[in-house]
């Protein structure tokens, strides 16, 4: 799976969960998302991609690009 494809899926999850349209590099915090929102987004990614993301990993992700990299790492 290519990063661009993962980014598009994650952007869809953000739009669905937070009603936000974010670019790959847009900061979650600067767009009003708190750590709970980030964890919920990561839970959505876990479900969609059938992976496991630790809460600590979820809290350290600052944007969709970083989350996409984490998802790709988990997918191996």
mmCIF file of the N, C-alpha and C atoms, coordinates in Angstrom:
data_MODEL
# 
_entry.id   MODEL 
# 
loop_
_atom_site.group_PDB 
_atom_site.id 
_atom_site.type_symbol 
_atom_site.label_atom_id 
_atom_site.label_alt_id 
_atom_site.label_comp_id 
_atom_site.label_asym_id 
_atom_site.label_entity_id 
_atom_site.label_seq_id 
_atom_site.pdbx_PDB_ins_code 
_atom_site.Cartn_x 
_atom_site.Cartn_y 
_atom_site.Cartn_z 
_atom_site.occupancy 
_atom_site.B_iso_or_equiv 
_atom_site.pdbx_formal_charge 
_atom_site.auth_seq_id 
_atom_site.auth_comp_id 
_atom_site.auth_asym_id 
_atom_site.auth_atom_id 
_atom_site.pdbx_PDB_model_num 
ATOM 1   N N  . UNK A 1 1  ? 0.850   -1.172 0.000  1.00 0.00 ? 1  UNK A N  1 
ATOM 2   C CA . UNK A 1 1  ? 0.000   0.000  0.000  1.00 0.00 ? 1  UNK A CA 1 
ATOM 3   C C  . UNK A 1 1  ? 0.900   1.242  0.000  1.00 0.00 ? 1  UNK A C  1 
ATOM 4   N N  . UNK A 1 2  ? 0.544   2.218  -0.787 1.00 0.00 ? 2  UNK A N  1 
ATOM 5   C CA . UNK A 1 2  ? 1.318   3.449  -0.904 1.00 0.00 ? 2  UNK A CA 1 
ATOM 6   C C  . UNK A 1 2  ? 0.891   4.458  0.167  1.00 0.00 ? 2  UNK A C  1 
ATOM 7   N N  . UNK A 1 3  ? 1.809   5.331  0.561  1.00 0.00 ? 3  UNK A N  1 
ATOM 8   C CA . UNK A 1 3  ? 1.520   6.333  1.583  1.00 0.00 ? 3  UNK A CA 1 
ATOM 9   C C  . UNK A 1 3  ? 0.359   7.233  1.160  1.00 0.00 ? 3  UNK A C  1 
ATOM 10  N N  . UNK A 1 4  ? 0.321   7.612  -0.110 1.00 0.00 ? 4  UNK A N  1 
ATOM 11  C CA . UNK A 1 4  ? -0.746  8.503  -0.576 1.00 0.00 ? 4  UNK A CA 1 
ATOM 12  C C  . UNK A 1 4  ? -2.128  7.892  -0.350 1.00 0.00 ? 4  UNK A C  1 
ATOM 13  N N  . UNK A 1 5  ? -2.231  6.589  -0.550 1.00 0.00 ? 5  UNK A N  1 
ATOM 14  C CA . UNK A 1 5  ? -3.503  5.895  -0.342 1.00 0.00 ? 5  UNK A CA 1 
ATOM 15  C C  . UNK A 1 5  ? -3.884  5.902  1.138  1.00 0.00 ? 5  UNK A C  1 
ATOM 16  N N  . UNK A 1 6  ? -2.901  5.652  2.004  1.00 0.00 ? 6  UNK A N  1 
ATOM 17  C CA . UNK A 1 6  ? -3.142  5.665  3.448  1.00 0.00 ? 6  UNK A CA 1 
ATOM 18  C C  . UNK A 1 6  ? -3.554  7.066  3.892  1.00 0.00 ? 6  UNK A C  1 
ATOM 19  N N  . UNK A 1 7  ? -2.884  8.092  3.378  1.00 0.00 ? 7  UNK A N  1 
ATOM 20  C CA . UNK A 1 7  ? -3.208  9.482  3.721  1.00 0.00 ? 7  UNK A CA 1 
ATOM 21  C C  . UNK A 1 7  ? -4.655  9.792  3.348  1.00 0.00 ? 7  UNK A C  1 
ATOM 22  N N  . UNK A 1 8  ? -5.090  9.398  2.173  1.00 0.00 ? 8  UNK A N  1 
ATOM 23  C CA . UNK A 1 8  ? -6.470  9.663  1.745  1.00 0.00 ? 8  UNK A CA 1 
ATOM 24  C C  . UNK A 1 8  ? -7.479  8.994  2.670  1.00 0.00 ? 8  UNK A C  1 
ATOM 25  N N  . UNK A 1 9  ? -7.191  7.763  3.075  1.00 0.00 ? 9  UNK A N  1 
ATOM 26  C CA . UNK A 1 9  ? -8.086  7.040  3.997  1.00 0.00 ? 9  UNK A CA 1 
ATOM 27  C C  . UNK A 1 9  ? -8.138  7.764  5.338  1.00 0.00 ? 9  UNK A C  1 
ATOM 28  N N  . UNK A 1 10 ? -6.977  8.176  5.854  1.00 0.00 ? 10 UNK A N  1 
ATOM 29  C CA . UNK A 1 10 ? -6.923  8.870  7.141  1.00 0.00 ? 10 UNK A CA 1 
ATOM 30  C C  . UNK A 1 10 ? -7.612  10.236 7.063  1.00 0.00 ? 10 UNK A C  1 
ATOM 31  N N  . UNK A 1 11 ? -7.463  10.920 5.952  1.00 0.00 ? 11 UNK A N  1 
ATOM 32  C CA . UNK A 1 11 ? -8.166  12.196 5.774  1.00 0.00 ? 11 UNK A CA 1 
ATOM 33  C C  . UNK A 1 11 ? -9.672  11.972 5.826  1.00 0.00 ? 11 UNK A C  1 
ATOM 34  N N  . UNK A 1 12 ? -10.130 10.883 5.247  1.00 0.00 ? 12 UNK A N  1 
ATOM 35  C CA . UNK A 1 12 ? -11.554 10.550 5.305  1.00 0.00 ? 12 UNK A CA 1 
ATOM 36  C C  . UNK A 1 12 ? -12.017 10.284 6.726  1.00 0.00 ? 12 UNK A C  1 
ATOM 37  N N  . UNK A 1 13 ? -11.184 9.603  7.516  1.00 0.00 ? 13 UNK A N  1 
ATOM 38  C CA . UNK A 1 13 ? -11.525 9.335  8.907  1.00 0.00 ? 13 UNK A CA 1 
ATOM 39  C C  . UNK A 1 13 ? -11.600 10.630 9.713  1.00 0.00 ? 13 UNK A C  1 
ATOM 40  N N  . UNK A 1 14 ? -10.653 11.543 9.490  1.00 0.00 ? 14 UNK A N  1 
ATOM 41  C CA . UNK A 1 14 ? -10.662 12.829 10.190 1.00 0.00 ? 14 UNK A CA 1 
ATOM 42  C C  . UNK A 1 14 ? -11.918 13.614 9.819  1.00 0.00 ? 14 UNK A C  1 
ATOM 43  N N  . UNK A 1 15 ? -12.246 13.613 8.552  1.00 0.00 ? 15 UNK A N  1 
ATOM 44  C CA . UNK A 1 15 ? -13.429 14.352 8.096  1.00 0.00 ? 15 UNK A CA 1 
ATOM 45  C C  . UNK A 1 15 ? -14.695 13.763 8.721  1.00 0.00 ? 15 UNK A C  1 
ATOM 46  N N  . UNK A 1 16 ? -14.762 12.441 8.793  1.00 0.00 ? 16 UNK A N  1 
ATOM 47  C CA . UNK A 1 16 ? -15.923 11.762 9.360  1.00 0.00 ? 16 UNK A CA 1 
ATOM 48  C C  . UNK A 1 16 ? -16.020 11.996 10.868 1.00 0.00 ? 16 UNK A C  1 
ATOM 49  N N  . UNK A 1 17 ? -14.891 11.865 11.582 1.00 0.00 ? 17 UNK A N  1 
ATOM 50  C CA . UNK A 1 17 ? -14.905 11.947 13.045 1.00 0.00 ? 17 UNK A CA 1 
ATOM 51  C C  . UNK A 1 17 ? -14.890 13.378 13.568 1.00 0.00 ? 17 UNK A C  1 
ATOM 52  N N  . UNK A 1 18 ? -14.123 14.260 12.915 1.00 0.00 ? 18 UNK A N  1 
ATOM 53  C CA . UNK A 1 18 ? -13.903 15.603 13.451 1.00 0.00 ? 18 UNK A CA 1 
ATOM 54  C C  . UNK A 1 18 ? -14.530 16.713 12.602 1.00 0.00 ? 18 UNK A C  1 
ATOM 55  N N  . UNK A 1 19 ? -15.054 16.366 11.429 1.00 0.00 ? 19 UNK A N  1 
ATOM 56  C CA . UNK A 1 19 ? -15.597 17.364 10.502 1.00 0.00 ? 19 UNK A CA 1 
ATOM 57  C C  . UNK A 1 19 ? -14.517 18.365 10.075 1.00 0.00 ? 19 UNK A C  1 
ATOM 58  N N  . UNK A 1 20 ? -13.290 17.851 9.903  1.00 0.00 ? 20 UNK A N  1 
ATOM 59  C CA . UNK A 1 20 ? -12.157 18.672 9.489  1.00 0.00 ? 20 UNK A CA 1 
ATOM 60  C C  . UNK A 1 20 ? -11.592 18.161 8.178  1.00 0.00 ? 20 UNK A C  1 
ATOM 61  N N  . UNK A 1 21 ? -11.148 19.077 7.346  1.00 0.00 ? 21 UNK A N  1 
ATOM 62  C CA . UNK A 1 21 ? -10.416 18.714 6.139  1.00 0.00 ? 21 UNK A CA 1 
ATOM 63  C C  . UNK A 1 21 ? -8.964  19.125 6.363  1.00 0.00 ? 21 UNK A C  1 
ATOM 64  N N  . UNK A 1 22 ? -8.102  18.133 6.551  1.00 0.00 ? 22 UNK A N  1 
ATOM 65  C CA . UNK A 1 22 ? -6.697  18.403 6.859  1.00 0.00 ? 22 UNK A CA 1 
ATOM 66  C C  . UNK A 1 22 ? -5.789  17.921 5.744  1.00 0.00 ? 22 UNK A C  1 
ATOM 67  N N  . UNK A 1 23 ? -4.762  18.719 5.468  1.00 0.00 ? 23 UNK A N  1 
ATOM 68  C CA . UNK A 1 23 ? -3.699  18.282 4.568  1.00 0.00 ? 23 UNK A CA 1 
ATOM 69  C C  . UNK A 1 23 ? -2.775  17.351 5.357  1.00 0.00 ? 23 UNK A C  1 
ATOM 70  N N  . UNK A 1 24 ? -1.931  16.655 4.644  1.00 0.00 ? 24 UNK A N  1 
ATOM 71  C CA . UNK A 1 24 ? -1.028  15.670 5.260  1.00 0.00 ? 24 UNK A CA 1 
ATOM 72  C C  . UNK A 1 24 ? -0.184  16.279 6.379  1.00 0.00 ? 24 UNK A C  1 
ATOM 73  N N  . UNK A 1 25 ? 0.247   17.531 6.210  1.00 0.00 ? 25 UNK A N  1 
ATOM 74  C CA . UNK A 1 25 ? 1.159   18.148 7.179  1.00 0.00 ? 25 UNK A CA 1 
ATOM 75  C C  . UNK A 1 25 ? 0.463   19.049 8.206  1.00 0.00 ? 25 UNK A C  1 
ATOM 76  N N  . UNK A 1 26 ? -0.851  19.205 8.137  1.00 0.00 ? 26 UNK A N  1 
ATOM 77  C CA . UNK A 1 26 ? -1.579  20.058 9.083  1.00 0.00 ? 26 UNK A CA 1 
ATOM 78  C C  . UNK A 1 26 ? -1.552  19.452 10.485 1.00 0.00 ? 26 UNK A C  1 
ATOM 79  N N  . UNK A 1 27 ? -1.195  20.285 11.452 1.00 0.00 ? 27 UNK A N  1 
ATOM 80  C CA . UNK A 1 27 ? -1.110  19.853 12.846 1.00 0.00 ? 27 UNK A CA 1 
ATOM 81  C C  . UNK A 1 27 ? -2.504  19.557 13.403 1.00 0.00 ? 27 UNK A C  1 
ATOM 82  N N  . UNK A 1 28 ? -2.623  18.421 14.087 1.00 0.00 ? 28 UNK A N  1 
ATOM 83  C CA . UNK A 1 28 ? -3.890  18.093 14.746 1.00 0.00 ? 28 UNK A CA 1 
ATOM 84  C C  . UNK A 1 28 ? -4.217  19.150 15.807 1.00 0.00 ? 28 UNK A C  1 
ATOM 85  N N  . UNK A 1 29 ? -3.229  19.470 16.657 1.00 0.00 ? 29 UNK A N  1 
ATOM 86  C CA . UNK A 1 29 ? -3.461  20.415 17.761 1.00 0.00 ? 29 UNK A CA 1 
ATOM 87  C C  . UNK A 1 29 ? -3.833  21.795 17.251 1.00 0.00 ? 29 UNK A C  1 
ATOM 88  N N  . UNK A 1 30 ? -3.155  22.269 16.220 1.00 0.00 ? 30 UNK A N  1 
ATOM 89  C CA . UNK A 1 30 ? -3.453  23.601 15.678 1.00 0.00 ? 30 UNK A CA 1 
ATOM 90  C C  . UNK A 1 30 ? -4.841  23.659 15.046 1.00 0.00 ? 30 UNK A C  1 
ATOM 91  N N  . UNK A 1 31 ? -5.421  22.507 14.767 1.00 0.00 ? 31 UNK A N  1 
ATOM 92  C CA . UNK A 1 31 ? -6.761  22.457 14.185 1.00 0.00 ? 31 UNK A CA 1 
ATOM 93  C C  . UNK A 1 31 ? -7.815  22.017 15.204 1.00 0.00 ? 31 UNK A C  1 
ATOM 94  N N  . UNK A 1 32 ? -7.468  22.122 16.494 1.00 0.00 ? 32 UNK A N  1 
ATOM 95  C CA . UNK A 1 32 ? -8.445  21.906 17.554 1.00 0.00 ? 32 UNK A CA 1 
ATOM 96  C C  . UNK A 1 32 ? -8.603  20.482 18.047 1.00 0.00 ? 32 UNK A C  1 
ATOM 97  N N  . UNK A 1 33 ? -7.765  19.569 17.586 1.00 0.00 ? 33 UNK A N  1 
ATOM 98  C CA . UNK A 1 33 ? -7.863  18.185 18.055 1.00 0.00 ? 33 UNK A CA 1 
ATOM 99  C C  . UNK A 1 33 ? -7.010  18.011 19.310 1.00 0.00 ? 33 UNK A C  1 
ATOM 100 N N  . UNK A 1 34 ? -7.594  17.406 20.351 1.00 0.00 ? 34 UNK A N  1 
ATOM 101 C CA . UNK A 1 34 ? -6.821  17.128 21.555 1.00 0.00 ? 34 UNK A CA 1 
ATOM 102 C C  . UNK A 1 34 ? -6.349  15.679 21.541 1.00 0.00 ? 34 UNK A C  1 
ATOM 103 N N  . UNK A 1 35 ? -5.701  15.248 22.626 1.00 0.00 ? 35 UNK A N  1 
ATOM 104 C CA . UNK A 1 35 ? -5.130  13.898 22.655 1.00 0.00 ? 35 UNK A CA 1 
ATOM 105 C C  . UNK A 1 35 ? -6.217  12.825 22.553 1.00 0.00 ? 35 UNK A C  1 
ATOM 106 N N  . UNK A 1 36 ? -7.372  13.071 23.109 1.00 0.00 ? 36 UNK A N  1 
ATOM 107 C CA . UNK A 1 36 ? -8.472  12.101 23.000 1.00 0.00 ? 36 UNK A CA 1 
ATOM 108 C C  . UNK A 1 36 ? -8.932  11.974 21.551 1.00 0.00 ? 36 UNK A C  1 
ATOM 109 N N  . UNK A 1 37 ? -9.022  13.094 20.853 1.00 0.00 ? 37 UNK A N  1 
ATOM 110 C CA . UNK A 1 37 ? -9.384  13.064 19.435 1.00 0.00 ? 37 UNK A CA 1 
ATOM 111 C C  . UNK A 1 37 ? -8.358  12.250 18.636 1.00 0.00 ? 37 UNK A C  1 
ATOM 112 N N  . UNK A 1 38 ? -7.070  12.445 18.967 1.00 0.00 ? 38 UNK A N  1 
ATOM 113 C CA . UNK A 1 38 ? -6.012  11.713 18.277 1.00 0.00 ? 38 UNK A CA 1 
ATOM 114 C C  . UNK A 1 38 ? -6.128  10.211 18.531 1.00 0.00 ? 38 UNK A C  1 
ATOM 115 N N  . UNK A 1 39 ? -6.431  9.850  19.776 1.00 0.00 ? 39 UNK A N  1 
ATOM 116 C CA . UNK A 1 39 ? -6.587  8.430  20.110 1.00 0.00 ? 39 UNK A CA 1 
ATOM 117 C C  . UNK A 1 39 ? -7.782  7.844  19.366 1.00 0.00 ? 39 UNK A C  1 
ATOM 118 N N  . UNK A 1 40 ? -8.877  8.595  19.293 1.00 0.00 ? 40 UNK A N  1 
ATOM 119 C CA . UNK A 1 40 ? -10.055 8.123  18.553 1.00 0.00 ? 40 UNK A CA 1 
ATOM 120 C C  . UNK A 1 40 ? -9.737  7.941  17.073 1.00 0.00 ? 40 UNK A C  1 
ATOM 121 N N  . UNK A 1 41 ? -8.960  8.859  16.508 1.00 0.00 ? 41 UNK A N  1 
ATOM 122 C CA . UNK A 1 41 ? -8.554  8.734  15.112 1.00 0.00 ? 41 UNK A CA 1 
ATOM 123 C C  . UNK A 1 41 ? -7.700  7.484  14.926 1.00 0.00 ? 41 UNK A C  1 
ATOM 124 N N  . UNK A 1 42 ? -6.787  7.259  15.852 1.00 0.00 ? 42 UNK A N  1 
ATOM 125 C CA . UNK A 1 42 ? -5.936  6.067  15.759 1.00 0.00 ? 42 UNK A CA 1 
ATOM 126 C C  . UNK A 1 42 ? -6.758  4.784  15.918 1.00 0.00 ? 42 UNK A C  1 
ATOM 127 N N  . UNK A 1 43 ? -7.794  4.832  16.749 1.00 0.00 ? 43 UNK A N  1 
ATOM 128 C CA . UNK A 1 43 ? -8.674  3.672  16.880 1.00 0.00 ? 43 UNK A CA 1 
ATOM 129 C C  . UNK A 1 43 ? -9.392  3.401  15.563 1.00 0.00 ? 43 UNK A C  1 
ATOM 130 N N  . UNK A 1 44 ? -9.802  4.446  14.878 1.00 0.00 ? 44 UNK A N  1 
ATOM 131 C CA . UNK A 1 44 ? -10.420 4.284  13.566 1.00 0.00 ? 44 UNK A CA 1 
ATOM 132 C C  . UNK A 1 44 ? -9.441  3.683  12.569 1.00 0.00 ? 44 UNK A C  1 
ATOM 133 N N  . UNK A 1 45 ? -8.190  4.133  12.635 1.00 0.00 ? 45 UNK A N  1 
ATOM 134 C CA . UNK A 1 45 ? -7.152  3.587  11.753 1.00 0.00 ? 45 UNK A CA 1 
ATOM 135 C C  . UNK A 1 45 ? -6.888  2.124  12.085 1.00 0.00 ? 45 UNK A C  1 
ATOM 136 N N  . UNK A 1 46 ? -6.860  1.802  13.379 1.00 0.00 ? 46 UNK A N  1 
ATOM 137 C CA . UNK A 1 46 ? -6.668  0.404  13.795 1.00 0.00 ? 46 UNK A CA 1 
ATOM 138 C C  . UNK A 1 46 ? -7.744  -0.496 13.202 1.00 0.00 ? 46 UNK A C  1 
ATOM 139 N N  . UNK A 1 47 ? -8.971  -0.049 13.311 1.00 0.00 ? 47 UNK A N  1 
ATOM 140 C CA . UNK A 1 47 ? -10.093 -0.840 12.794 1.00 0.00 ? 47 UNK A CA 1 
ATOM 141 C C  . UNK A 1 47 ? -10.005 -0.982 11.276 1.00 0.00 ? 47 UNK A C  1 
ATOM 142 N N  . UNK A 1 48 ? -9.744  0.129  10.584 1.00 0.00 ? 48 UNK A N  1 
ATOM 143 C CA . UNK A 1 48 ? -9.717  0.106  9.123  1.00 0.00 ? 48 UNK A CA 1 
ATOM 144 C C  . UNK A 1 48 ? -8.584  -0.766 8.580  1.00 0.00 ? 48 UNK A C  1 
ATOM 145 N N  . UNK A 1 49 ? -7.409  -0.642 9.197  1.00 0.00 ? 49 UNK A N  1 
ATOM 146 C CA . UNK A 1 49 ? -6.232  -1.341 8.676  1.00 0.00 ? 49 UNK A CA 1 
ATOM 147 C C  . UNK A 1 49 ? -5.924  -2.657 9.404  1.00 0.00 ? 49 UNK A C  1 
ATOM 148 N N  . UNK A 1 50 ? -6.731  -3.015 10.416 1.00 0.00 ? 50 UNK A N  1 
ATOM 149 C CA . UNK A 1 50 ? -6.512  -4.229 11.218 1.00 0.00 ? 50 UNK A CA 1 
ATOM 150 C C  . UNK A 1 50 ? -5.103  -4.261 11.804 1.00 0.00 ? 50 UNK A C  1 
ATOM 151 N N  . UNK A 1 51 ? -4.757  -3.170 12.517 1.00 0.00 ? 51 UNK A N  1 
ATOM 152 C CA . UNK A 1 51 ? -3.465  -3.056 13.181 1.00 0.00 ? 51 UNK A CA 1 
ATOM 153 C C  . UNK A 1 51 ? -3.697  -2.641 14.630 1.00 0.00 ? 51 UNK A C  1 
ATOM 154 N N  . UNK A 1 52 ? -2.632  -2.628 15.430 1.00 0.00 ? 52 UNK A N  1 
ATOM 155 C CA . UNK A 1 52 ? -2.702  -2.163 16.812 1.00 0.00 ? 52 UNK A CA 1 
ATOM 156 C C  . UNK A 1 52 ? -1.747  -0.988 16.983 1.00 0.00 ? 52 UNK A C  1 
ATOM 157 N N  . UNK A 1 53 ? -2.259  0.104  17.561 1.00 0.00 ? 53 UNK A N  1 
ATOM 158 C CA . UNK A 1 53 ? -1.458  1.294  17.843 1.00 0.00 ? 53 UNK A CA 1 
ATOM 159 C C  . UNK A 1 53 ? -1.572  1.571  19.337 1.00 0.00 ? 53 UNK A C  1 
ATOM 160 N N  . UNK A 1 54 ? -0.429  1.661  20.025 1.00 0.00 ? 54 UNK A N  1 
ATOM 161 C CA . UNK A 1 54 ? -0.432  1.966  21.453 1.00 0.00 ? 54 UNK A CA 1 
ATOM 162 C C  . UNK A 1 54 ? -0.900  3.397  21.680 1.00 0.00 ? 54 UNK A C  1 
ATOM 163 N N  . UNK A 1 55 ? -1.523  3.657  22.842 1.00 0.00 ? 55 UNK A N  1 
ATOM 164 C CA . UNK A 1 55 ? -1.972  5.012  23.162 1.00 0.00 ? 55 UNK A CA 1 
ATOM 165 C C  . UNK A 1 55 ? -0.813  5.998  23.149 1.00 0.00 ? 55 UNK A C  1 
ATOM 166 N N  . UNK A 1 56 ? 0.357   5.585  23.643 1.00 0.00 ? 56 UNK A N  1 
ATOM 167 C CA . UNK A 1 56 ? 1.527   6.471  23.658 1.00 0.00 ? 56 UNK A CA 1 
ATOM 168 C C  . UNK A 1 56 ? 1.934   6.843  22.238 1.00 0.00 ? 56 UNK A C  1 
ATOM 169 N N  . UNK A 1 57 ? 1.879   5.877  21.326 1.00 0.00 ? 57 UNK A N  1 
ATOM 170 C CA . UNK A 1 57 ? 2.180   6.161  19.919 1.00 0.00 ? 57 UNK A CA 1 
ATOM 171 C C  . UNK A 1 57 ? 1.157   7.131  19.350 1.00 0.00 ? 57 UNK A C  1 
ATOM 172 N N  . UNK A 1 58 ? -0.102  6.923  19.683 1.00 0.00 ? 58 UNK A N  1 
ATOM 173 C CA . UNK A 1 58 ? -1.179  7.767  19.177 1.00 0.00 ? 58 UNK A CA 1 
ATOM 174 C C  . UNK A 1 58 ? -1.009  9.212  19.643 1.00 0.00 ? 58 UNK A C  1 
ATOM 175 N N  . UNK A 1 59 ? -0.611  9.410  20.891 1.00 0.00 ? 59 UNK A N  1 
ATOM 176 C CA . UNK A 1 59 ? -0.454  10.760 21.430 1.00 0.00 ? 59 UNK A CA 1 
ATOM 177 C C  . UNK A 1 59 ? 0.735   11.492 20.825 1.00 0.00 ? 59 UNK A C  1 
ATOM 178 N N  . UNK A 1 60 ? 1.729   10.748 20.329 1.00 0.00 ? 60 UNK A N  1 
ATOM 179 C CA . UNK A 1 60 ? 2.929   11.367 19.754 1.00 0.00 ? 60 UNK A CA 1 
ATOM 180 C C  . UNK A 1 60 ? 2.780   11.745 18.288 1.00 0.00 ? 60 UNK A C  1 
ATOM 181 N N  . UNK A 1 61 ? 1.713   11.300 17.653 1.00 0.00 ? 61 UNK A N  1 
ATOM 182 C CA . UNK A 1 61 ? 1.475   11.611 16.244 1.00 0.00 ? 61 UNK A CA 1 
ATOM 183 C C  . UNK A 1 61 ? 0.927   13.030 16.147 1.00 0.00 ? 61 UNK A C  1 
ATOM 184 N N  . UNK A 1 62 ? 1.548   13.855 15.313 1.00 0.00 ? 62 UNK A N  1 
ATOM 185 C CA . UNK A 1 62 ? 1.161   15.267 15.235 1.00 0.00 ? 62 UNK A CA 1 
ATOM 186 C C  . UNK A 1 62 ? 0.353   15.628 13.998 1.00 0.00 ? 62 UNK A C  1 
ATOM 187 N N  . UNK A 1 63 ? 0.340   14.751 12.971 1.00 0.00 ? 63 UNK A N  1 
ATOM 188 C CA . UNK A 1 63 ? -0.408  15.063 11.749 1.00 0.00 ? 63 UNK A CA 1 
ATOM 189 C C  . UNK A 1 63 ? -0.701  13.785 10.977 1.00 0.00 ? 63 UNK A C  1 
ATOM 190 N N  . UNK A 1 64 ? -1.454  13.931 9.909  1.00 0.00 ? 64 UNK A N  1 
ATOM 191 C CA . UNK A 1 64 ? -1.860  12.767 9.119  1.00 0.00 ? 64 UNK A CA 1 
ATOM 192 C C  . UNK A 1 64 ? -0.651  12.071 8.489  1.00 0.00 ? 64 UNK A C  1 
ATOM 193 N N  . UNK A 1 65 ? 0.335   12.837 8.061  1.00 0.00 ? 65 UNK A N  1 
ATOM 194 C CA . UNK A 1 65 ? 1.529   12.240 7.466  1.00 0.00 ? 65 UNK A CA 1 
ATOM 195 C C  . UNK A 1 65 ? 2.251   11.318 8.433  1.00 0.00 ? 65 UNK A C  1 
ATOM 196 N N  . UNK A 1 66 ? 2.392   11.757 9.689  1.00 0.00 ? 66 UNK A N  1 
ATOM 197 C CA . UNK A 1 66 ? 3.046   10.923 10.695 1.00 0.00 ? 66 UNK A CA 1 
ATOM 198 C C  . UNK A 1 66 ? 2.209   9.689  11.005 1.00 0.00 ? 66 UNK A C  1 
ATOM 199 N N  . UNK A 1 67 ? 0.894   9.853  11.057 1.00 0.00 ? 67 UNK A N  1 
ATOM 200 C CA . UNK A 1 67 ? 0.031   8.701  11.310 1.00 0.00 ? 67 UNK A CA 1 
ATOM 201 C C  . UNK A 1 67 ? 0.102   7.719  10.152 1.00 0.00 ? 67 UNK A C  1 
ATOM 202 N N  . UNK A 1 68 ? 0.168   8.230  8.922  1.00 0.00 ? 68 UNK A N  1 
ATOM 203 C CA . UNK A 1 68 ? 0.298   7.361  7.754  1.00 0.00 ? 68 UNK A CA 1 
ATOM 204 C C  . UNK A 1 68 ? 1.602   6.566  7.823  1.00 0.00 ? 68 UNK A C  1 
ATOM 205 N N  . UNK A 1 69 ? 2.691   7.224  8.222  1.00 0.00 ? 69 UNK A N  1 
ATOM 206 C CA . UNK A 1 69 ? 3.971   6.516  8.371  1.00 0.00 ? 69 UNK A CA 1 
ATOM 207 C C  . UNK A 1 69 ? 3.863   5.422  9.427  1.00 0.00 ? 69 UNK A C  1 
ATOM 208 N N  . UNK A 1 70 ? 3.191   5.710  10.530 1.00 0.00 ? 70 UNK A N  1 
ATOM 209 C CA . UNK A 1 70 ? 3.008   4.722  11.597 1.00 0.00 ? 70 UNK A CA 1 
ATOM 210 C C  . UNK A 1 70 ? 2.167   3.543  11.106 1.00 0.00 ? 70 UNK A C  1 
ATOM 211 N N  . UNK A 1 71 ? 1.104   3.824  10.382 1.00 0.00 ? 71 UNK A N  1 
ATOM 212 C CA . UNK A 1 71 ? 0.253   2.758  9.840  1.00 0.00 ? 71 UNK A CA 1 
ATOM 213 C C  . UNK A 1 71 ? 1.076   1.868  8.893  1.00 0.00 ? 71 UNK A C  1 
ATOM 214 N N  . UNK A 1 72 ? 1.845   2.484  8.010  1.00 0.00 ? 72 UNK A N  1 
ATOM 215 C CA . UNK A 1 72 ? 2.665   1.713  7.076  1.00 0.00 ? 72 UNK A CA 1 
ATOM 216 C C  . UNK A 1 72 ? 3.699   0.864  7.815  1.00 0.00 ? 72 UNK A C  1 
ATOM 217 N N  . UNK A 1 73 ? 4.261   1.417  8.891  1.00 0.00 ? 73 UNK A N  1 
ATOM 218 C CA . UNK A 1 73 ? 5.224   0.661  9.698  1.00 0.00 ? 73 UNK A CA 1 
ATOM 219 C C  . UNK A 1 73 ? 4.544   -0.560 10.314 1.00 0.00 ? 73 UNK A C  1 
ATOM 220 N N  . UNK A 1 74 ? 3.323   -0.379 10.836 1.00 0.00 ? 74 UNK A N  1 
ATOM 221 C CA . UNK A 1 74 ? 2.588   -1.484 11.469 1.00 0.00 ? 74 UNK A CA 1 
ATOM 222 C C  . UNK A 1 74 ? 2.179   -2.537 10.437 1.00 0.00 ? 74 UNK A C  1 
ATOM 223 N N  . UNK A 1 75 ? 1.889   -2.091 9.225  1.00 0.00 ? 75 UNK A N  1 
ATOM 224 C CA . UNK A 1 75 ? 1.492   -3.034 8.166  1.00 0.00 ? 75 UNK A CA 1 
ATOM 225 C C  . UNK A 1 75 ? 2.687   -3.848 7.677  1.00 0.00 ? 75 UNK A C  1 
ATOM 226 N N  . UNK A 1 76 ? 3.888   -3.327 7.948  1.00 0.00 ? 76 UNK A N  1 
ATOM 227 C CA . UNK A 1 76 ? 5.113   -4.051 7.577  1.00 0.00 ? 76 UNK A CA 1 
ATOM 228 C C  . UNK A 1 76 ? 5.393   -3.958 6.145  1.00 0.00 ? 76 UNK A C  1 
# 
